[in-house]
Amino acid sequence: MSVVEANELNETQVLEEIQRSNLKERVREKWAKTITFVSIVAIALGGLNDTMDAIDKVYNITLSQFTDIPSHNNLERVYIRASEDVLEETFGAPVYIKKSMSGDFIKYYNDKRFVLSAVTRDGAITAFLVFPKEGYTPNSAEHAGGEELLETAFSSNESVSDIRVNFSRSVSYYIEENTTGTFSNLYSSVAGYSEFLEPLDEQKQRLLSELSDGLMLGDDITEMVVSLRDAVTPNFYGYSNQGLEVLESAILTLTEYRLITKQ
């Protein structure tokens, strides 16, 4: 093949490549116009609602995957004395249900970022607890402990009116009731620490065990409570107008938590 023939062949290949590129671009533009036209026709023929619904769904899925907004919004709908219907309207059917000794129903809902434990009586929410999952910080601004509730030791809040503690193989926890907060005239704030959200180290085991034994034996537990509250940070919180007794039943055991949150 001569040099002239080789050059002519190269020029031909270049021209063909340019033509292919131009053809692809024209096809791409044609499809873009077609899709736009079909969308406009669909809206014009009454498909606007369906189109908007689809956009809303995509928007909500995006929010759910990449932000905490849906979870925060869901919790804002739950408050003491609200209708229990709001629970299923917001979270769907409960994933776990049990009944307290006093006859109250305790229903559990598994959100992507937390587990909600709600106590209901006579058609209304009377108490609930929020157990945040790793990486999620709920809005606790209305709580007695304020916005920093889950980041500071129990001792930062001085308005304690009642405490409960349990140290056993099934579940170990500390929970306290506080008399202040944004809506303290309607219900009490509750904060607690549970092992299923955070493993117990040796210090926490000792403090919980000593306080549990002291309560059972009727000892003066003042110093024990002070020591525990100084050393432990809350990892769940909630609100109640029934005191702490019913909420002790609402705290999940380690096995129950694993069952509810299993993948």
Secondary structure, DSSP 8 states (H G I E B T S, - for coil): --HHHHHHHHHHHHHHHHHHHHHHHHHHHHHHHHHHHHHHHHIIIIIHHHHHHHHHHHHHHHHHHH-SHHHHHHHHT--TTSBTHHHHHHH-S-SEEEE-TTS-EEEEEE-SSEEEEEEEETTEEEEEEEEE-TT-----TTSTT-TTGGGS-GGG---EEEEEEE-SSS--EEEEEES-STTTTT-EEEEEEETTTS---HHHHHHHHHHHHHHHHT---HHHHHHHHHH----EEEEESS-SHHHHHHS--HHHHHHHH--
